[in-house]
Amino acid sequence: MSQFDDFMDRVGLPRRSREYDLEVEVSATVRVTLTATSEEEAADALTRDDVWAVLGEDNITWDVCEVYAD
């Protein structure tokens, strides 16, 4: 933060924006339904497209690990 940004804030004007790169750890749990003759066959047949098809906003969590300023 700078004195300029503090002044802008005090007089009701927006602070300057800058770009940040964020390192984010993402995890998700989804249930994929496949038709197969065995558990092993189902696990072997699972593809990224199968997972992406059921991935949604409700089953994703994330944590910011690092923030890098340009």
C-alpha positions, -999 to +999 in steps of 0.1 A: +000+000+000+012+035-006+005+069+007-013+078-026-037+049-022-043+058+014-052+093+004-075+081-024-093+059+002-096+088+026-113+111+000-137+083-011-119+075-044-110+039-054-075+026-047-053+016-076-057-019-089-029-042-099-025-077-113-018-106-090-009-142-099-025-167-075-013-202-069-045-222-061-049-257-048-082-272-061-100-303-050-133-319-059-153-350-051-177-362-078-197-393-084-194-407-120-217-435-131-203-459-157-216-492-171-191-521-169-188-558-161-166-552-130-153-526-106-119-529-123-133-524-157-152-494-146-121-478-130-101-485-161-127-470-184-130-438-165-118-408-185-112-371-179-143-363-200-164-385-176-152-365-147-155-331-163-191-339-173-202-341-137-179-315-123-197-284-111-195-253-089-211-272-060-185-299-057-152-278-061-133-262-032-101-242-034-075-226-012-051-199-022-015-211-015+005-181-027-001-147-042+025-131-064+025-094-073+037-083-107 
